[in-house]
């Protein structure tokens, strides 16, 4: 710890020897004597002045004797100034930098939150003494990656989510076996609620201090694509293929006329469809983008939300699907019954019509009786 320490603290018991000067002072102090003389008028004044000066000298002499003994005891105890904590000899620190996808959002400085986290980590590294043990790691929901201090400039943000339990568990394991007195975890994150584990968070080992450096905190302007999928993928003359997208406004302010574009590439080349949408605060809107497709085959592409917001990583969704014309089935009934239930093809006809939502209208069933 920072402060004054002693190599031989047991010698402080010898400090009781300061009582020796006190005993000597009490034993050998001068005592007044009665002297009978004739006139005392001028003698009393001289005796008082002499007694005052002598008392001052005696107290000074007592203080010097006690100070000499105290210094002698302190000399044998060998004091020294312990500044190992300041030099970092008692410190071991884990710096965790959240690299999840939400750190791509821009803060008040217009830089990404991940850039701000790296800058704050560099500032913390400059404050830490060179004798301290430092572990630097990037964390998200997939893994915790320990990095060297000299590789911090090459760090990049990922597209994964946040997992505080994984990150803190890794840091706790690193510090659990440390024999240093000061153990600390510093976490730089934007505090996404989704990063909390569903179960109980295991506690950190005793003696470990946790500091959370929150990033961001301002009003976030963000529109996101929650999902994009193709529906009605059968090619029919009376209906178009539709790409259905769910758009959500994550911010507290309404967004007007946000452009949503879907670009597909198929057997006949690229096709595009777009729409404009108004997003209420904290609201969700379902948008359908039609495509007049005519060729069977595999179509793939991307749905893009053209919104200049603070987080652009959630403005795109990729999709792929197969579009095809309905299958045609001709049922030939060799002997027509008296009712529909008595037809020879009744059960096969019923089975073909028990289709799911995905295969609905894929079959065009014709009937013939011979």
C-alpha positions as CSV (number, residue, x, y, z in Angstrom):
1,X,0.0,0.0,0.0
2,X,1.0,3.6,-0.5
3,X,2.6,5.1,2.7
4,X,5.3,4.8,5.3
5,X,6.4,1.2,6.1
6,X,9.0,-0.3,8.4
7,X,11.5,-3.2,7.8
8,X,11.9,-4.0,11.5
9,X,8.6,-2.8,13.0
10,X,9.4,-4.7,16.3
11,X,12.0,-2.0,17.2
12,X,9.1,0.4,17.8
13,X,8.6,-1.3,21.2
14,X,11.9,0.3,22.2
15,X,10.2,3.6,21.9
16,X,9.1,3.0,25.5
17,X,12.6,4.2,26.4
18,X,11.4,7.8,25.9
19,X,10.2,7.4,29.5
20,X,13.8,7.4,30.7
21,X,14.4,11.1,30.2
22,X,11.2,11.8,32.0
23,X,12.2,9.7,35.0
24,X,15.6,11.5,35.0
25,X,14.0,14.8,34.9
26,X,11.7,14.0,37.8
27,X,14.5,12.6,39.9
28,X,17.1,15.3,39.4
29,X,15.1,18.4,39.2
30,X,16.2,21.1,41.7
31,X,14.2,21.7,44.8
32,X,13.9,25.0,46.6
33,X,15.6,25.7,49.9
34,X,14.7,28.0,52.7
35,X,17.4,30.6,53.5
36,X,16.8,33.0,56.3
37,X,18.1,36.5,55.5
38,X,17.2,40.0,56.5
39,X,15.7,41.8,53.5
40,X,13.7,39.8,50.9
41,X,12.3,42.5,48.8
42,X,14.9,42.5,45.9
43,X,15.9,38.8,46.4
44,X,12.4,37.5,45.6
45,X,12.4,39.3,42.2
46,X,15.8,37.9,41.3
47,X,14.7,34.3,42.3
48,X,11.5,34.5,40.2
49,X,13.4,35.5,37.1
50,X,16.0,32.9,37.5
51,X,13.4,30.1,38.2
52,X,11.5,31.0,35.0
53,X,14.6,30.7,32.8
54,X,15.6,27.5,34.4
55,X,12.2,25.9,33.9
56,X,12.3,26.7,30.2
57,X,15.8,25.2,29.9
58,X,14.7,22.0,31.7
59,X,11.7,21.5,29.4
60,X,13.8,22.0,26.3
61,X,16.4,19.6,27.5
62,X,13.7,17.0,28.3
63,X,12.2,17.3,24.7
64,X,15.7,17.0,23.1
65,X,16.4,13.8,25.1
66,X,13.1,12.2,24.2
67,X,13.6,13.2,20.5
68,X,17.0,11.6,20.5
69,X,15.7,8.3,21.8
70,X,12.8,8.4,19.3
71,X,15.1,9.0,16.4
72,X,17.4,6.2,17.6
73,X,14.4,3.8,17.8
74,X,13.2,4.9,14.3
75,X,16.7,4.4,12.9
76,X,16.8,0.7,14.1
77,X,13.2,0.2,12.7
78,X,14.5,1.2,9.2
79,X,11.5,3.1,7.8
80,X,11.0,3.4,4.0
81,X,8.4,5.0,1.8
82,X,6.3,2.3,0.0
83,X,5.1,3.6,-3.4
84,X,4.7,0.3,-5.1
85,X,1.0,1.0,-5.7
86,X,1.8,4.1,-7.5
87,X,4.3,2.3,-9.6
88,X,1.8,-0.4,-10.5
89,X,3.5,-3.2,-8.7
90,X,0.2,-4.1,-7.0
91,X,-2.1,-3.6,-10.0
92,X,-3.6,-6.0,-12.5
93,X,-6.2,-4.6,-14.8
94,X,-8.5,-6.1,-17.5
95,X,-9.7,-3.6,-20.2
96,X,-12.8,-5.0,-22.1
97,X,-13.9,-3.1,-25.2
98,X,-17.3,-4.0,-26.5
99,X,-17.1,-4.7,-30.3
100,X,-20.7,-5.6,-31.0
101,X,-22.7,-4.3,-34.0
102,X,-24.4,-1.6,-32.0
103,X,-21.0,0.1,-31.5
104,X,-21.2,1.2,-35.1
105,X,-23.7,3.9,-34.1
106,X,-22.4,7.5,-34.2
107,X,-22.2,9.5,-31.0
108,X,-22.4,13.2,-30.3
109,X,-18.9,13.6,-31.8
110,X,-20.1,12.1,-35.1
111,X,-17.5,9.3,-34.6
112,X,-18.7,5.7,-34.0
113,X,-19.1,4.5,-30.5
114,X,-16.4,1.9,-31.2
115,X,-13.9,4.6,-32.1
116,X,-14.8,6.4,-28.8
117,X,-14.3,3.2,-26.9
118,X,-10.8,2.7,-28.4
119,X,-9.9,6.3,-27.7
120,X,-10.9,6.0,-24.0
121,X,-9.0,2.7,-23.8
122,X,-5.8,4.4,-25.1
123,X,-6.2,7.2,-22.5
124,X,-6.6,4.6,-19.7
125,X,-3.5,2.8,-20.9
126,X,-1.5,6.0,-20.7
127,X,-2.6,6.5,-17.1
128,X,-1.7,3.0,-16.0
129,X,1.8,2.6,-14.7
130,X,4.2,0.5,-16.8
131,X,4.7,-2.0,-13.9
132,X,1.0,-2.9,-13.8
133,X,-0.2,-6.1,-15.6
134,X,-2.8,-5.2,-18.3
135,X,-5.1,-7.5,-20.2
136,X,-6.7,-5.9,-23.3
137,X,-9.6,-7.8,-25.0
138,X,-12.4,-7.2,-27.5
139,X,-15.7,-8.9,-26.7
140,X,-19.1,-9.7,-28.3
141,X,-21.6,-12.6,-28.1
142,X,-19.4,-14.9,-30.1
143,X,-16.0,-14.7,-28.2
144,X,-13.6,-12.7,-26.1
145,X,-10.5,-11.9,-28.1
146,X,-7.4,-10.9,-26.2
147,X,-5.3,-8.4,-28.1
148,X,-1.9,-6.8,-27.7
149,X,-1.7,-3.1,-26.8
150,X,0.2,-2.4,-30.0
151,X,-2.6,-4.0,-32.1
152,X,-5.4,-1.8,-30.8
153,X,-5.3,0.4,-34.0
154,X,-6.2,-2.7,-36.1
155,X,-9.3,-3.5,-34.0
156,X,-12.6,-3.6,-35.9
157,X,-16.3,-3.8,-34.9
158,X,-18.2,-7.1,-35.5
159,X,-21.7,-7.8,-36.6
160,X,-22.5,-9.9,-33.5
161,X,-24.5,-9.0,-30.4
162,X,-23.4,-8.3,-26.9
163,X,-22.9,-10.8,-24.1
164,X,-21.8,-9.2,-20.8
165,X,-21.9,-12.6,-19.0
166,X,-19.3,-14.1,-21.4
167,X,-17.0,-11.0,-21.2
168,X,-17.1,-10.6,-17.4
169,X,-16.7,-14.3,-16.8
170,X,-13.5,-14.3,-19.0
171,X,-12.1,-11.3,-17.1
172,X,-13.0,-12.8,-13.7
173,X,-11.1,-16.0,-14.6
174,X,-8.0,-13.9,-15.6
175,X,-7.9,-12.1,-12.3
176,X,-9.0,-14.9,-10.0
177,X,-5.5,-16.4,-9.9
178,X,-3.7,-13.0,-9.5
179,X,-1.8,-12.4,-6.3
180,X,-1.8,-8.6,-6.7
181,X,-3.7,-6.5,-4.2
182,X,-5.5,-4.2,-6.7
183,X,-7.5,-6.1,-9.3
184,X,-9.8,-4.2,-11.6
185,X,-12.0,-4.7,-14.7
186,X,-12.9,-1.7,-16.9
187,X,-15.7,-2.3,-19.5
188,X,-16.3,0.1,-22.3
189,X,-19.8,-0.5,-23.7
190,X,-23.1,1.1,-24.8
191,X,-25.0,-1.0,-22.3
192,X,-27.3,-2.9,-24.6
193,X,-30.0,-4.6,-22.6
194,X,-29.8,-7.6,-24.9
195,X,-26.3,-8.3,-23.7
196,X,-27.6,-9.4,-20.3
197,X,-27.8,-13.2,-19.9
198,X,-31.2,-14.8,-19.3
199,X,-30.0,-16.7,-16.3
200,X,-28.3,-15.5,-13.1
201,X,-25.1,-13.6,-13.7
202,X,-22.3,-15.4,-11.8
203,X,-20.6,-13.0,-9.3
204,X,-17.1,-11.8,-9.7
205,X,-14.4,-13.2,-7.3
206,X,-13.9,-11.2,-4.1
207,X,-11.6,-8.3,-4.2
208,X,-12.2,-7.4,-7.9
209,X,-13.4,-3.9,-8.7
210,X,-15.7,-3.4,-11.8
211,X,-15.9,-0.1,-13.6
212,X,-18.3,0.4,-16.5
213,X,-17.6,3.2,-18.9
214,X,-20.9,4.0,-20.7
215,X,-20.7,5.1,-24.3
216,X,-23.3,7.3,-26.1
217,X,-26.2,8.3,-24.1
218,X,-27.7,10.9,-26.5
219,X,-30.9,10.7,-28.5
220,X,-30.5,8.0,-31.1
221,X,-32.0,8.4,-34.6
222,X,-32.2,5.0,-36.1
223,X,-34.5,3.1,-38.5
224,X,-33.9,-0.6,-38.9
225,X,-35.1,-3.5,-41.1
226,X,-36.3,-6.2,-38.7
227,X,-37.0,-8.7,-41.5
228,X,-37.4,-9.2,-45.2
229,X,-38.9,-12.3,-46.9
230,X,-40.6,-13.3,-50.1
231,X,-44.3,-14.2,-50.0
232,X,-46.5,-15.4,-52.9
233,X,-43.6,-16.8,-54.8
234,X,-45.7,-18.7,-57.3
235,X,-45.8,-17.1,-60.7
236,X,-49.4,-16.5,-61.7
237,X,-50.9,-14.1,-64.2
238,X,-53.3,-12.6,-61.7
239,X,-50.8,-12.0,-58.9
240,X,-47.2,-10.6,-58.5
241,X,-44.4,-11.9,-56.3
242,X,-44.1,-9.8,-53.1
243,X,-41.2,-9.1,-50.9
244,X,-42.5,-8.2,-47.4
245,X,-40.3,-6.1,-45.2
246,X,-40.8,-5.0,-41.6
247,X,-39.3,-1.6,-40.8
248,X,-39.0,-0.2,-37.3
249,X,-38.2,3.3,-36.0
250,X,-36.0,2.8,-32.9
251,X,-35.9,6.6,-32.1
252,X,-38.2,8.9,-30.3
253,X,-38.9,11.2,-33.4
254,X,-41.0,10.4,-36.4
255,X,-39.3,9.8,-39.8
256,X,-41.0,10.9,-43.0
257,X,-40.8,9.5,-46.5
258,X,-38.0,7.0,-45.8
259,X,-37.2,5.1,-49.0
260,X,-37.1,1.3,-49.0
261,X,-35.5,-0.4,-52.0
262,X,-35.3,-4.1,-53.0
263,X,-32.9,-5.2,-55.7
264,X,-33.2,-8.8,-57.0
265,X,-31.2,-10.7,-59.5
266,X,-32.8,-13.6,-61.3
267,X,-32.7,-15.6,-64.6
268,X,-33.8,-12.5,-66.6
269,X,-31.4,-10.1,-64.9
270,X,-31.7,-7.5,-62.2
271,X,-35.1,-6.0,-61.1
272,X,-35.9,-3.3,-58.6
273,X,-38.8,-2.2,-56.6
274,X,-39.1,0.6,-54.1
275,X,-41.5,2.4,-51.8
276,X,-41.7,5.3,-49.4
277,X,-42.8,4.9,-45.8
278,X,-43.6,7.1,-42.8
279,X,-42.3,5.8,-39.5
280,X,-44.0,6.8,-36.2
281,X,-41.8,7.1,-33.1
282,X,-41.0,3.7,-31.7
283,X,-43.3,2.2,-34.3
284,X,-43.2,-0.7,-36.8
285,X,-44.5,-0.7,-40.4
286,X,-45.0,-3.6,-42.8
287,X,-44.1,-2.8,-46.4
288,X,-44.8,-5.0,-49.4
289,X,-42.7,-4.6,-52.5
290,X,-44.3,-6.2,-55.7
291,X,-42.3,-7.8,-58.5
292,X,-43.8,-8.8,-61.9
293,X,-41.6,-11.9,-62.3
294,X,-42.3,-14.3,-65.2
295,X,-39.3,-16.7,-65.3
296,X,-38.9,-19.7,-63.0
297,X,-35.6,-19.8,-61.1
298,X,-33.7,-18.7,-58.0
299,X,-33.8,-15.0,-57.1
300,X,-31.4,-13.3,-54.6
301,X,-30.9,-9.8,-53.6
302,X,-30.9,-7.2,-50.8
303,X,-33.5,-4.9,-49.2
304,X,-32.0,-1.5,-48.4
305,X,-33.4,1.2,-46.1
306,X,-32.2,4.6,-47.3
307,X,-32.0,6.4,-44.0
308,X,-29.2,8.6,-42.8
309,X,-29.3,7.6,-39.2
310,X,-26.9,6.9,-36.4
311,X,-26.7,3.1,-37.0
312,X,-26.5,1.9,-40.6
313,X,-25.6,-1.7,-40.0
314,X,-29.3,-2.7,-39.6
315,X,-30.4,-0.9,-42.7
316,X,-29.9,-4.0,-45.0
317,X,-31.3,-7.5,-45.2
318,X,-30.4,-10.2,-47.7
319,X,-32.8,-12.7,-49.1
320,X,-33.1,-15.5,-51.6
321,X,-36.0,-17.6,-52.8
322,X,-37.3,-19.8,-55.6
323,X,-40.1,-18.6,-57.8
324,X,-41.9,-21.0,-60.1
325,X,-45.2,-21.6,-61.9
326,X,-47.8,-23.8,-60.2
327,X,-47.6,-27.5,-60.9
328,X,-50.4,-29.0,-63.0
329,X,-52.0,-32.3,-62.0
330,X,-54.7,-34.0,-64.1
331,X,-56.8,-36.6,-62.3
332,X,-58.6,-39.1,-64.4
333,X,-61.6,-40.8,-62.8
334,X,-62.2,-44.1,-64.4
335,X,-65.7,-44.5,-62.9
336,X,-67.7,-41.6,-61.6
337,X,-69.7,-42.3,-58.5
338,X,-73.2,-41.2,-57.5
339,X,-71.6,-38.5,-55.3
340,X,-68.3,-36.7,-55.0
341,X,-67.4,-39.0,-52.1
342,X,-67.9,-42.1,-54.3
343,X,-65.5,-41.0,-57.0
344,X,-62.4,-43.1,-57.4
345,X,-60.1,-40.1,-57.2
346,X,-61.8,-38.5,-54.2
347,X,-59.1,-39.3,-51.6
348,X,-56.3,-38.4,-54.0
349,X,-58.0,-35.1,-54.8
350,X,-58.5,-34.4,-51.1
351,X,-54.8,-35.1,-50.3
352,X,-53.6,-32.8,-53.0
353,X,-55.6,-30.0,-51.7
354,X,-54.2,-30.4,-48.1
355,X,-51.4,-27.9,-48.8
356,X,-49.6,-25.7,-46.5
357,X,-49.3,-21.9,-46.8
358,X,-46.0,-22.3,-48.5
359,X,-47.4,-24.6,-51.2
360,X,-50.7,-22.9,-51.5
361,X,-51.8,-22.5,-55.2
362,X,-48.8,-24.4,-56.4
363,X,-51.1,-27.0,-57.8
364,X,-53.7,-26.5,-60.5
365,X,-55.8,-29.6,-60.3
366,X,-57.9,-30.6,-63.3
367,X,-60.5,-33.4,-63.5
368,X,-61.6,-35.7,-66.2
369,X,-64.0,-38.6,-66.2
370,X,-63.9,-41.5,-68.6
